[in-house]
Amino acid sequence: MADSAFLDVAPPDDLVEVGRVAAAHGVRGWLKIQPYSPQADALLNAPTWWLKAPDPILGTGALLRPRGLSVRACRRQAGQFLAAQADGITDRDAAEALRGYTVWVPRAAFPSAGDDEYYWIDLIGCDFHGMGDDGPRRLGRVEQVLDNGAHAVLQVALGEPDADGVFQPLSDARGRPRHVLVPFVAAHVQHVDIRARRIDSDWPADF
């Protein structure tokens, strides 16, 4: 692929990984994209995508930072894939050279979430509060958000901040981090404050 297809600008500071290049699509340089979210709103709306080479491609002296591509068109395909056309990628060989690259977009480019809707990326890192014998207490921090097919599930790393405010995860007898999995549903989660980075729930502290 011609190196000139990439934009000669620095990447934004708020990039979020949202998908990957699965393959070339057709013979005219279109890309087949596998989004990480079924909605794929961020990919469909962002005029610029930032691509990062997978680790096996990165050799000595290779740039680790994502590089920008101007997206001309993006549309949904069967099986939750997207097909996209970018400036400077004009044939199948150029598109195939990007197979395996991860695709990033700025968090600022995400469409606004609806009422009681949250992007997973915003939930990760929130302090998670549950219920102890003496009332609400902090249990840990959201480390990952999973999808079981019916609803989202919060993977919460149990732990507390130290005196300097740095989160310290708890470990089991074998030294492995301790986690709980909490269904992200109204029956358990009462309040989410993204600005305060806090989630309140009725999850029992001794579960």
Order of alpha helices (4+ residues) and beta strands (2+ residues): beta-beta-alpha-beta-beta-beta-alpha-beta-alpha-beta-beta-beta-beta-beta-beta-beta
